[in-house]
């Protein structure tokens, strides 16, 4: 990986990340393709229509179905999915958290039962690296111990101590594998934990950032805390993260969350929000959100967003999308998903241009003004 910090505007950063498969310009939003597929879209949509340079797939889900060994035999994620650009794979730590009724973190890994067939499995730091090696992702995430908020001080303490131990085990194993000629085109990121406690975040960030990782993520946020608590935690944590490596905020979030956290020095984001909300009828626009299933859109001749240049907005009306949603037509899912992801990706491109021109403050002000009209 080659990382270049090109420009700052305040703490907001415009960077480039070069992997074996693509050049990623930041700030960047990564569409979520959990099973190696962005729901309702094909790879022509993702690559050509949206122009995404990196997408996210999930270790837990692809391990269970179709299996990481199957994916390896079929050309790894790039060959199997035919998406030629970069993949980032999450480690499965979040799934252990979100499926807590069928999983249990232990000292040396996470024990869980498959949500598909109930079979028993155990993820260790080394095992998730082996799985991600089979997947061939450009950026792999280490196994971490994530807790819901609010949580007790003792549980958060266990979380960060366990995450640090697992991180050391992960980086040692990963570099040993690379020395053997394995996963030489892959990169590895650590995940900083600590809830919203600044002392715990300082400890976790300091310990992890002293290790030889290619980039660093902030995890364990957007899991029940207030927005201002998230923003304060990010602002506190980024001061301990290297300036010469990527900074990734995992699982966040709304367009407002992206703007606020870019202002605090974050480079990379992912979230299911634009795709999931699209399927449920919520569409993101330059002036805020709309719910397309509302009766007021039944005879509305306007596009979703008159400022938007996505395929959906250039061709179809709100009335048509309202009809498709109410009629449960499958075409709706593709058109709505294309719009929401285009909005997110285009927002990141506009933010990048503002940072390069050292006008991020002005951009942020205009971003919020449009939402007040």
C-alpha positions in Angstrom: 0.0 0.0 0.0 1.1 3.5 -0.8 -0.5 6.3 1.2 -0.2 10.0 0.4 -1.6 12.9 2.5 -2.2 15.4 -0.3 -3.9 18.3 1.5 -5.6 19.4 4.7 -8.3 21.9 5.4 -8.3 22.3 9.2 -8.2 18.7 10.3 -10.1 17.4 7.2 -7.8 15.4 4.9 -7.6 14.6 1.2 -5.4 11.5 0.7 -4.7 8.8 -1.8 -4.4 5.1 -1.0 -2.8 2.8 -3.7 -3.4 -0.9 -3.4 -2.7 -3.7 -5.8 -6.0 -3.2 -7.4 -6.9 0.5 -7.4 -6.1 4.0 -6.3 -8.6 5.2 -3.7 -9.0 8.9 -3.2 -10.2 10.0 0.2 -12.4 10.9 1.9 -14.1 7.7 0.7 -17.3 5.9 1.4 -17.1 2.2 0.8 -20.4 0.5 -0.4 -21.1 -2.6 1.7 -21.1 -5.8 -0.2 -21.4 -8.2 2.7 -21.4 -11.5 0.7 -19.3 -10.1 -2.2 -22.3 -8.4 -3.7 -23.9 -5.0 -3.1 -27.6 -5.8 -2.6 -29.7 -5.3 -5.7 -26.7 -4.2 -7.8 -24.4 -6.0 -10.2 -20.7 -5.2 -10.6 -21.3 -3.2 -13.7 -23.5 -0.9 -11.6 -20.8 -0.7 -8.9 -17.9 -0.2 -11.2 -19.2 1.8 -14.1 -22.4 3.5 -13.0 -21.2 4.4 -9.5 -17.5 4.4 -10.1 -16.6 2.9 -6.7 -12.9 2.2 -6.2 -13.3 0.1 -3.1 -16.2 -2.0 -1.6 -16.5 -3.9 1.7 -17.1 -7.6 2.1 -17.5 -9.5 5.3 -15.3 -12.3 6.7 -17.9 -13.9 8.9 -20.6 -14.1 6.2 -18.4 -15.3 3.4 -16.7 -17.8 5.7 -20.1 -19.4 6.3 -21.4 -19.0 2.8 -20.1 -20.0 0.2 -16.9 -20.6 2.3 -13.5 -18.8 2.0 -11.9 -21.9 0.5 -14.5 -22.0 -2.3 -13.9 -18.3 -2.9 -10.1 -18.9 -3.0 -10.6 -21.6 -5.6 -12.8 -19.3 -7.7 -10.2 -16.6 -8.0 -10.6 -15.0 -4.6 -13.0 -12.1 -4.2 -11.9 -10.3 -7.3 -12.2 -13.2 -9.6 -15.3 -14.7 -8.0 -17.3 -11.4 -8.0 -15.6 -9.9 -11.1 -15.1 -6.7 -9.3 -11.5 -5.7 -10.3 -10.9 -2.9 -7.8 -10.1 -3.0 -4.1 -11.9 -5.0 -1.4 -11.8 -4.3 2.4 -12.9 -7.2 4.5 -14.2 -6.9 8.1 -12.9 -9.5 10.5 -16.2 -10.8 12.0 -15.8 -9.0 15.4 -18.9 -6.8 14.7 -21.0 -9.9 13.8 -20.0 -11.5 17.1 -21.3 -8.3 18.7 -24.5 -8.0 16.6 -25.3 -11.7 17.0 -24.4 -11.8 20.7 -27.2 -14.2 21.5 -25.3 -16.9 19.5 -21.7 -15.8 20.1 -19.4 -15.5 23.1 -16.0 -13.7 23.2 -13.3 -15.6 25.1 -9.7 -15.0 26.0 -8.3 -16.4 22.8 -11.1 -15.8 20.3 -14.8 -15.7 19.6 -17.0 -18.7 19.8 -20.2 -18.6 17.8 -23.0 -20.6 16.2 -23.9 -20.1 12.5 -27.0 -18.0 12.1 -27.7 -20.2 9.0 -27.6 -23.8 10.4 -26.5 -23.5 14.1 -23.1 -25.1 13.5 -20.4 -24.2 16.1 -17.3 -22.2 15.1 -14.4 -20.5 16.7 -12.6 -17.4 15.4 -9.1 -16.7 16.6 -6.9 -13.8 15.4 -4.8 -16.1 13.2 -7.9 -17.9 11.8 -9.5 -14.6 10.6 -6.2 -13.7 8.9 -6.2 -17.1 7.1 -9.8 -16.6 6.0 -9.0 -13.1 4.7 -5.9 -14.5 2.9 -8.2 -16.9 1.1 -10.6 -14.0 0.3 -7.7 -12.0 -1.2 -8.9 -8.6 0.1 -6.7 -5.6 -0.3 -7.3 -4.5 3.3 -8.0 -7.0 6.0 -9.2 -6.1 9.5 -8.0 -7.8 12.7 -10.3 -9.6 15.1 -11.3 -7.2 17.9 -13.6 -7.4 21.0 -16.5 -5.0 20.5 -19.0 -4.1 23.2 -22.3 -2.4 23.1 -22.8 1.0 24.8 -23.4 1.8 27.5 -21.1 -0.8 29.1 -19.4 -1.2 32.5 -15.9 0.1 32.9 -14.7 -3.4 33.6 -16.2 -4.7 30.4 -14.6 -1.9 28.3 -11.3 -2.6 30.1 -11.4 -6.3 29.2 -12.3 -5.3 25.6 -9.3 -3.0 25.0 -6.9 -5.4 26.7 -8.2 -8.3 24.7 -8.1 -6.3 21.5 -4.4 -5.3 22.1 -3.4 -8.9 22.8 -5.2 -10.0 19.6 -3.7 -7.2 17.6 -0.2 -8.2 18.6 -0.9 -11.8 17.7 -2.4 -10.7 14.4 0.4 -8.4 13.2 3.1 -10.9 14.2 1.3 -13.7 12.3 0.6 -11.5 9.3 4.2 -10.3 8.9 5.4 -13.9 9.3 3.1 -15.0 6.6 4.3 -12.2 4.3 7.9 -13.3 4.9 6.9 -16.7 3.5 5.5 -15.1 0.4 1.8 -15.4 1.5 -0.6 -12.4 1.3 2.1 -10.1 0.0 -0.4 -7.9 -1.8 -2.6 -7.5 1.2 -2.7 -4.9 4.0 -3.8 -5.1 7.6 -5.6 -2.5 9.8 -6.0 -2.5 13.6 -9.2 -1.5 15.3 -9.1 1.0 18.3 -11.7 0.3 21.0 -12.6 1.9 24.3 -16.2 3.0 24.2 -16.7 6.7 24.8 -14.2 6.7 27.7 -11.3 9.0 26.6 -8.7 7.3 28.9 -9.6 3.9 27.5 -9.4 5.3 23.9 -6.0 6.8 24.6 -4.7 3.6 26.0 -6.1 1.5 23.1 -4.9 4.0 20.4 -1.4 4.4 21.9 -0.9 0.6 22.2 -2.2 -0.3 18.7 -0.6 2.6 16.9 2.8 1.5 18.2 2.5 -1.6 16.2 3.4 -2.1 12.5 -0.1 -1.9 11.0 -0.8 -0.4 7.5 -3.7 1.6 8.8 -5.9 2.1 11.8 -9.6 2.1 12.4 -11.9 3.4 15.1 -14.4 0.8 16.1 -17.1 0.4 18.7 -19.0 3.6 17.8 -22.5 4.1 16.5 -23.6 1.2 18.8 -25.9 3.1 21.0 -24.1 6.3 22.1 -25.3 9.8 21.4 -24.0 11.5 18.3 -22.1 14.2 20.2 -20.4 11.4 22.2 -19.3 9.7 19.0 -17.9 13.0 17.6 -16.1 13.8 20.8 -14.6 10.3 21.0 -13.4 10.5 17.4 -11.9 14.0 17.9 -10.1 12.7 21.0 -8.8 9.5 19.3 -7.5 10.8 16.0 -4.8 12.8 17.8 -3.1 9.5 18.7 -3.4 8.1 15.2 -0.5 8.5 12.7 -0.8 11.2 10.1 0.9 9.1 7.5 -1.5 6.2 7.5 -5.2 5.8 6.7 -7.9 6.5 9.4 -11.1 4.5 9.1 -14.3 5.0 11.1 -16.2 1.7 11.0 -20.0 1.5 10.5 -20.8 5.2 10.4 -23.3 6.4 9.2 -25.5 9.3 8.1 -24.3 12.0 5.6 -24.1 14.4 8.6 -22.0 11.8 10.5 -19.6 11.7 7.5 -19.2 15.4 7.3 -18.7 15.8 11.1 -16.1 13.0 11.2 -14.2 14.2 8.1 -13.9 17.5 10.0 -12.2 15.5 12.8 -9.7 13.8 10.5 -11.3 10.6 9.3 -10.5 9.3 5.8 -12.6 6.1 5.3 -16.2 5.1 6.0 -18.6 2.3 5.5 -22.2 1.7 6.5 -25.3 -0.3 5.4 -27.4 2.9 5.8 -27.6 4.0 2.1 -28.4 0.5 0.8 -30.7 -0.6 3.6 -32.6 2.6 3.8 -33.1 2.6 0.0 -34.8 -0.7 0.2 -37.1 0.6 3.0 -38.1 3.7 1.1 -35.8 6.4 2.6 -33.7 8.3 0.0 -30.9 10.8 0.7 -30.8 14.1 -1.0 -28.9 17.4 -0.9 -31.7 18.9 1.1 -32.1 15.9 3.6 -34.1 12.7 3.5 -37.4 11.8 1.9 -39.6 8.8 2.3 -40.7 7.9 -1.2 -43.6 5.7 -0.1 -45.4 8.9 1.1 -48.8 9.6 -0.6 -47.6 13.1 -1.5 -45.2 11.6 -4.1 -47.9 9.7 -6.0 -48.1 12.3 -8.8 -44.8 14.2 -8.2 -43.1 14.8 -11.6 -39.7 15.8 -10.1 -36.7 13.6 -9.8 -35.7 12.5 -6.3 -33.1 15.4 -6.1 -32.9 18.0 -8.8 -29.2 18.5 -8.1 -28.4 14.8 -8.5 -26.9 13.4 -11.7 -27.4 9.7 -10.9 -29.0 7.4 -13.4 -32.2 7.3 -11.4 -32.7 11.0 -11.1 -31.8 11.7 -14.7 -34.5 9.3 -16.0 -37.3 8.6 -13.4 -39.7 10.7 -11.4 -40.7 10.5 -7.7 -44.1 9.3 -8.8 -42.6 6.4 -10.7 -40.5 5.3 -7.7 -43.4 5.7 -5.4 -45.4 3.4 -7.7 -42.6 0.8 -7.9 -42.2 0.8 -4.1 -45.9 0.4 -3.4 -46.3 -2.2 -6.1 -43.3 -4.2 -4.6 -41.6 -4.1 -8.0 -38.0 -5.4 -7.8 -36.8 -2.7 -10.1 -37.3 -0.2 -7.2 -34.5 -1.7 -5.2 -31.9 -1.2 -7.9 -33.0 2.3 -8.7 -33.2 3.5 -5.1 -29.9 1.8 -4.2 -28.2 3.4 -7.2 -29.4 6.8 -6.1 -28.5 6.5 -2.4 -25.0 5.2 -3.2 -24.4 7.8 -5.8 -25.4 10.5 -3.3 -22.9 9.2 -0.8 -20.0 8.7 -3.3 -20.7 12.1 -4.9 -20.8 13.8 -1.5 -17.3 12.4 -0.8 -16.0 13.6 -4.2 -17.4 17.1 -3.4 -15.8 17.1 0.0 -12.5 16.1 -1.4 -12.6 19.0 -3.9 -13.4 21.4 -1.0 -10.5 20.1 1.0 -8.1 20.4 -1.9 -9.3 24.0 -2.3 -9.0 24.6 1.5 -12.7 25.4 1.6 -14.0 22.6 3.8 -15.5 25.1 6.4 -17.5 26.8 3.6 -18.6 23.4 2.2 -19.8 22.3 5.6 -21.8 25.5 6.1 -23.5 25.2 2.7 -24.2 21.4 3.4 -26.2 22.3 6.5 -27.9 25.4 5.0 -29.4 23.3 2.2 -31.0 21.1 4.9 -32.7 24.0 6.5 -34.6 25.2 3.4 
